[in-house]
Amino acid sequence: MAALDAVGGFTVLDALGRRDSLSTAASGADILVIATPDAEVAGVAAAVTPSAGTVVVHLSGSLGLDALAPHPRRASLHPLVPLPNPEVGADRLRSGVTFAVAGDPAARQLAMALGGQAVVVADHDRPNYHAAATIAANHLVAMLGQVERVAATAGLPLEAFAGLIHAAADDALALGPHAALTGPAVRGDWTTIDRHRTVLGGMPGGRNELTAYDAMVVMARRLSMETPELLHSTDSGDSMAFGLDGEAVAGTGGPAMTAAAAAAAAAAAPAAAPAAAAASVAAAVAVLADDTAADDSVEQVA
């Protein structure tokens, strides 16, 4: 809770771990934050005796508010930013990032107190939202891992591609992915793509390298041919798939694509609109943290 300490207005009452008794964790706190792995949230919430005046908040991007039963006041607060360690996390949480919120207005107030932007994500949209977040962070880092491996075969470090990586991300955010896309898949340059595949197939773990490369060629080709209608379609039965030859195949039951290329998925529906402004921020916060993490305690704030 270093980020809340830094912005002021909150007092940490205590920090409790899994070895502590949690039954009275909500006592005397306006907000109880459960900062544990997703699989532990429901169990921790159930171990805490409900308090009518305490808002219980989880920090999971994938879970809904039902994980916080039986507490009467529930909320979720998920920061859209990687938190690799407590020090970096405390800074990033105060850097104006977006927070996905739901439930009690206290979640929005916490996001605002940290200087962030709050967007409401309802429980039924959580799988879509969390899938997008996973692709944006985890899958992107995994792709950079492939960049690092392939670059090493040419005697180059990952850092040599930093300018390219940053510029591509900046362009996608500024222009939109469709307008920002460049490369051989866009041009239909299958000769160059075949040369890439030959090199990748000869690397250690070549089958996995090819699978990842082929999947992204398919996705790049799909993006290059996307129309606004396809981009915003929610009818998965009429989604378009693209083979490595660049040809579009209508419907999900079309011919199989070569080299384990991935089928294109329909885009998610637009996010729910933000809720109305909430009441004032509660002054007392309690935090239940996983004691296998860097901060292995549960903190209560007043």
GUGUDO-846195 format. One record per residue (C-alpha): x, y, z; residue in one letter. Coordinates in steps of 0.2 Angstrom, whole numbers, m for minus. Example, Ala and Ser with C-alpha at 12.3 -4.5 7.8 and 13.67 -1.06 7.14 Angstrom:
R/east/north/up/aa
R/62/m22/39/A
R/68/m5/36/S
This chain:
R/east/north/up/aa
R/0/0/0/M
R/15/11/m2/A
R/6/20/m17/A
R/m9/25/m5/L
R/4/31/8/D
R/12/42/m4/A
R/m4/51/m10/V
R/m10/53/8/G
R/m27/53/15/G
R/m26/34/20/F
R/m19/26/36/T
R/m13/8/35/V
R/m20/0/51/L
R/m12/m17/49/D
R/m6/m30/37/A
R/m11/m48/39/L
R/m5/m64/30/G
R/m11/m81/28/R
R/m4/m87/45/R
R/m15/m73/54/D
R/m33/m75/59/S
R/m43/m65/47/L
R/m60/m66/55/S
R/m59/m48/62/T
R/m49/m41/47/A
R/m64/m29/42/A
R/m66/m23/60/S
R/m63/m4/61/G
R/m58/m2/43/A
R/m68/7/30/D
R/m60/m2/15/I
R/m53/m20/16/L
R/m41/m24/1/V
R/m38/m42/m3/I
R/m22/m43/m13/A
R/m19/m61/m16/T
R/m18/m73/m31/P
R/m35/m75/m39/D
R/m37/m93/m33/A
R/m36/m87/m15/E
R/m48/m72/m16/V
R/m64/m81/m12/A
R/m57/m91/2/G
R/m49/m76/10/V
R/m66/m66/8/A
R/m76/m80/16/A
R/m64/m81/31/A
R/m67/m63/35/V
R/m83/m59/46/T
R/m94/m47/36/P
R/m95/m29/42/S
R/m109/m18/36/A
R/m98/m2/35/G
R/m83/m10/27/T
R/m80/m11/8/V
R/m71/m27/3/V
R/m61/m24/m13/V
R/m51/m37/m23/H
R/m38/m33/m36/L
R/m41/m46/m48/S
R/m44/m43/m67/G
R/m53/m59/m70/S
R/m64/m61/m55/L
R/m81/m54/m53/G
R/m89/m47/m37/L
R/m97/m64/m32/D
R/m79/m69/m27/A
R/m82/m58/m12/L
R/m97/m66/m5/A
R/m105/m64/8/P
R/m99/m46/11/H
R/m113/m34/8/P
R/m102/m20/1/R
R/m90/m26/m13/R
R/m79/m19/m26/A
R/m65/m23/m38/S
R/m50/m12/m43/L
R/m38/m19/m56/H
R/m23/m8/m62/P
R/m19/m10/m81/L
R/m1/m9/m78/V
R/13/m23/m74/P
R/18/m23/m56/L
R/35/m33/m56/P
R/40/m28/m38/N
R/33/m16/m24/P
R/45/m2/m28/E
R/41/m1/m46/V
R/23/m5/m43/G
R/21/10/m30/A
R/27/22/m44/D
R/17/15/m58/R
R/1/15/m48/L
R/3/34/m46/R
R/8/37/m64/S
R/m10/40/m71/G
R/m14/23/m77/V
R/m31/15/m80/T
R/m40/5/m67/F
R/m54/m7/m71/A
R/m67/m4/m57/V
R/m84/m12/m52/A
R/m96/m12/m38/G
R/m95/0/m23/D
R/m90/18/m28/P
R/m75/16/m16/A
R/m66/8/m30/A
R/m68/23/m41/R
R/m62/34/m27/Q
R/m47/24/m24/L
R/m42/25/m43/A
R/m45/44/m43/M
R/m35/46/m27/A
R/m20/37/m35/L
R/m21/49/m50/G
R/m28/36/m62/G
R/m42/34/m74/Q
R/m57/23/m69/A
R/m66/13/m82/V
R/m81/2/m77/V
R/m80/m17/m82/V
R/m95/m27/m77/A
R/m94/m45/m71/D
R/m100/m52/m88/H
R/m87/m43/m97/D
R/m72/m48/m86/R
R/m67/m63/m97/P
R/m66/m52/m112/N
R/m57/m38/m103/Y
R/m44/m49/m94/H
R/m41/m58/m111/A
R/m37/m41/m119/A
R/m26/m37/m104/A
R/m16/m53/m105/T
R/m13/m51/m123/I
R/m7/m33/m120/A
R/5/m37/m107/A
R/10/m56/m105/N
R/9/m61/m123/H
R/18/m45/m129/L
R/32/m49/m117/V
R/32/m67/m123/A
R/34/m60/m141/M
R/48/m50/m136/L
R/56/m65/m129/G
R/55/m73/m147/Q
R/63/m57/m154/V
R/77/m59/m141/E
R/80/m77/m146/R
R/80/m74/m165/V
R/90/m58/m164/A
R/103/m68/m154/A
R/106/m79/m170/T
R/111/m64/m179/A
R/123/m58/m165/G
R/111/m44/m159/L
R/104/m40/m142/P
R/86/m36/m139/L
R/91/m18/m135/E
R/95/m15/m153/A
R/77/m17/m157/F
R/71/m5/m144/A
R/68/10/m156/G
R/58/m1/m167/L
R/48/m9/m153/I
R/43/8/m145/H
R/39/16/m162/A
R/28/2/m167/A
R/18/3/m151/A
R/17/22/m151/D
R/10/21/m169/D
R/m2/8/m165/A
R/m9/19/m151/L
R/m9/35/m160/A
R/m15/29/m177/L
R/m24/13/m173/G
R/m17/m5/m176/P
R/m23/m6/m194/H
R/m15/10/m200/A
R/1/7/m190/A
R/4/m11/m197/L
R/19/m13/m209/T
R/29/m28/m215/G
R/29/m43/m227/P
R/12/m50/m222/A
R/4/m33/m226/V
R/13/m33/m243/R
R/9/m51/m247/G
R/28/m54/m248/D
R/27/m73/m246/W
R/45/m76/m252/T
R/52/m66/m238/T
R/40/m75/m226/I
R/46/m92/m232/D
R/64/m86/m229/R
R/60/m81/m211/H
R/51/m98/m209/R
R/66/m108/m215/T
R/78/m99/m202/V
R/66/m101/m188/L
R/63/m119/m192/G
R/82/m122/m190/G
R/83/m115/m173/M
R/83/m125/m157/P
R/64/m127/m153/G
R/60/m123/m171/G
R/43/m130/m171/R
R/38/m118/m157/N
R/46/m104/m165/E
R/37/m107/m181/L
R/20/m109/m173/T
R/22/m92/m165/A
R/28/m84/m180/Y
R/14/m92/m191/D
R/1/m87/m179/A
R/6/m69/m180/M
R/8/m69/m199/V
R/m10/m74/m199/V
R/m15/m61/m187/M
R/m5/m47/m196/A
R/m14/m53/m213/R
R/m31/m52/m205/R
R/m27/m35/m198/L
R/m22/m28/m215/S
R/m38/m34/m222/M
R/m50/m29/m208/E
R/m65/m18/m212/T
R/m74/m8/m198/P
R/m88/m20/m200/E
R/m77/m35/m196/L
R/m68/m26/m182/L
R/m83/m23/m172/H
R/m93/m39/m177/S
R/m99/m49/m162/T
R/m105/m64/m173/D
R/m92/m77/m170/S
R/m100/m88/m183/G
R/m96/m76/m197/D
R/m78/m72/m191/S
R/m64/m73/m205/M
R/m49/m84/m204/A
R/m34/m81/m215/F
R/m21/m94/m221/G
R/m3/m92/m223/L
R/m6/m90/m242/D
R/m15/m73/m237/G
R/m32/m79/m243/E
R/m47/m76/m232/A
R/m58/m90/m228/V
R/m76/m86/m222/A
R/m83/m95/m207/G
R/m75/m105/m193/T
R/m77/m121/m202/G
R/m66/m117/m217/G
R/m51/m126/m223/P
R/m37/m130/m210/A
R/m23/m117/m210/M
R/m5/m123/m212/T
R/9/m122/m199/A
R/m3/m122/m185/A
R/m9/m104/m189/A
R/m21/m97/m177/A
R/m39/m93/m182/A
R/m44/m75/m180/A
R/m57/m71/m166/A
R/m71/m59/m167/A
R/m67/m43/m158/A
R/m75/m40/m140/A
R/m90/m29/m138/A
R/m87/m11/m133/P
R/m84/m8/m114/A
R/m98/m3/m103/A
R/m100/16/m99/A
R/m92/23/m83/P
R/m104/24/m68/A
R/m109/41/m60/A
R/m97/49/m48/A
R/m96/41/m31/A
R/m96/47/m13/A
R/m80/53/m4/S
R/m65/42/m2/V
R/m65/31/14/A
R/m51/35/26/A
R/m47/18/33/A
R/m41/4/22/V
R/m36/m14/27/A
R/m26/m25/15/V
R/m25/m44/14/L
R/m10/m49/5/A
R/m3/m65/m1/D
R/12/m69/11/D
R/22/m78/m3/T
R/23/m61/m12/A
R/36/m47/m9/A
R/24/m39/4/D
R/19/m55/14/D
R/7/m46/26/S
R/m11/m40/27/V
R/m12/m21/30/E
R/m26/m12/38/Q
R/m27/7/35/V
R/m36/20/44/A
